[in-house]
Each structure stands twice: as structure tokens, then as C-alpha cells.
């Protein structure tokens, strides 16, 4: 059953504002309206976000986004090149290790084959 009191306070603030301007104008509604217009114009000019500053902020934001995208693209390209280089080094190391392993196996097989040949020829007396 709790109702928002915001409309009540908003209405009271508006009523107080109108009362202030009527009091300053001596009860003359047209003078109070003119005073309100003057104060609204003053407030508008004091706002930091006028149309030109909004356009400038938009252009600055756009250039910042473009700059960040360019930096990210350059960083991604550099990282990809480093990854390719690292992968190539790993491939070369694996190839060298594989060849060394094959050479050891081949040497071992040749030694065993020569040993077996000697034993077989010993059986037949040659």
C-alpha cells in the first residue's frame, strides 16, 4: 500500500517555483513568464553539453574508437606473426628430434642386423 511520493514532491517544487516567479514579478503573470524564459535561456547557455560540444564529443569518441580498433588490429597481427614464428620453431625442433630418433633406431637396427648376420653365417660355416 505504499505509494510513491515523487509526484507530490514534484508538484510542490513546481508550485514553489511558480510562486517565486510571481512574487518577484509583483503578481504580474506576464512579467513572471518573461523572467522564467530569461532564466531558462541563461540555464541553457550554462549547460556544458551544447549542440557543438556534443558534436565535438561525438567526433572525439569516434576517433577514439577508430584508434582503439587500429591498435587492436595491429596487436592481433603482431601476435599472429609471433605465433606463426613460434610454431615454425617448434616444428623445426620436432623435425630435428624425430630425425635424431630415426638415426639412432636405424643405427641400432643395422648393428643388430650385422650381429644376426654374423650368427647366421656362423651356423652355415661361411
C-alpha positions in Angstrom: 0.0 0.0 0.0 3.0 2.3 -0.3 2.5 4.9 -3.0 5.3 6.9 -4.5 5.6 10.3 -3.0 7.6 11.6 -6.0 4.6 13.2 -7.8 3.6 15.0 -4.6 7.2 16.5 -4.1 7.4 17.3 -7.8 4.1 19.2 -7.7 5.2 21.1 -4.6 8.5 22.1 -6.2 6.7 23.3 -9.3 4.2 25.3 -7.2 7.0 26.8 -5.2 8.9 27.8 -8.4 5.8 29.4 -9.9 5.1 31.2 -6.6 8.7 32.5 -6.5 8.5 34.0 -10.0 5.0 35.5 -9.3 6.3 37.1 -6.1 9.4 38.5 -7.9 7.2 39.9 -10.6 4.8 41.6 -8.1 1.9 39.3 -9.0 2.1 40.0 -12.8 1.9 36.7 -14.7 3.3 38.1 -18.0 6.4 39.5 -16.2 6.8 36.2 -14.3 6.6 34.3 -17.6 9.3 36.6 -19.2 11.5 36.2 -16.1 11.1 32.4 -16.4 12.1 32.5 -20.1 15.2 34.6 -19.3 16.3 32.2 -16.6 15.7 29.2 -18.8 17.8 30.7 -21.5 20.6 31.5 -19.0 20.5 28.0 -17.7 20.6 26.6 -21.3 23.7 28.6 -22.1 25.5 27.4 -19.0 24.9 23.8 -19.8 28.3 22.1 -20.7 26.7 20.0 -23.4 25.5 22.3 -26.1 25.0 21.1 -29.6 28.5 22.0 -30.7 30.1 20.4 -27.7 28.0 17.3 -28.3 29.2 17.1 -31.9 32.8 17.6 -30.8 32.4 14.9 -28.1 30.9 12.6 -30.7 33.7 13.2 -33.1 36.3 12.6 -30.3 34.5 9.4 -29.3 34.6 8.2 -32.9 38.3 8.9 -33.3 39.0 7.2 -30.0 37.1 4.1 -31.2 38.9 4.1 -34.5 42.2 4.5 -32.8 41.4 1.6 -30.4 40.3 -0.6 -33.3 43.5 0.2 -35.2 45.7 -0.6 -32.2 43.8 -3.9 -31.6 44.2 -4.9 -35.2 47.9 -4.1 -35.1 48.3 -6.0 -31.9 46.4 -9.0 -33.3 48.6 -9.0 -36.4 51.8 -8.9 -34.3 50.6 -11.7 -32.0 49.6 -13.8 -35.0 53.1 -13.3 -36.6 54.8 -14.2 -33.3 52.6 -17.3 -33.0 53.4 -18.4 -36.6 57.2 -17.9 -35.8 56.9 -19.8 -32.6 55.0 -22.7 -34.3 57.7 -22.8 -37.1 60.4 -23.1 -34.4 58.6 -25.9 -32.7 58.1 -27.7 -36.0 61.8 -27.4 -36.8 62.7 -28.7 -33.3 60.3 -31.6 -33.6 61.7 -32.4 -37.1 65.3 -32.4 -35.7 64.4 -34.6 -32.7 62.5 -37.0 -35.0 65.4 -37.3 -37.4 67.8 -37.9 -34.5 65.5 -40.6 -33.1 65.2 -42.3 -36.6 69.0 -42.2 -37.0 69.5 -43.9 -33.6 66.9 -46.5 -34.4 68.5 -47.1 -37.9 72.0 -47.4 -36.4 70.6 -49.9 -33.7 68.8 -51.9 -36.4 71.9 -52.0 -38.6 74.1 -53.2 -35.7 71.6 -55.9 -34.7 71.3 -56.9 -38.4 75.1 -57.2 -38.7 75.2 -59.2 -35.4 72.4 -61.5 -36.6 74.1 -62.0 -40.0 77.3 -63.0 -38.2 75.4 -65.5 -36.1 73.6 -67.0 -39.1 76.7 -67.2 -41.2 78.3 -69.0 -38.2 75.7 -71.7 -38.4 76.4 -72.4 -42.1 80.1 -72.0 -41.8 80.6 -69.1 -44.1 
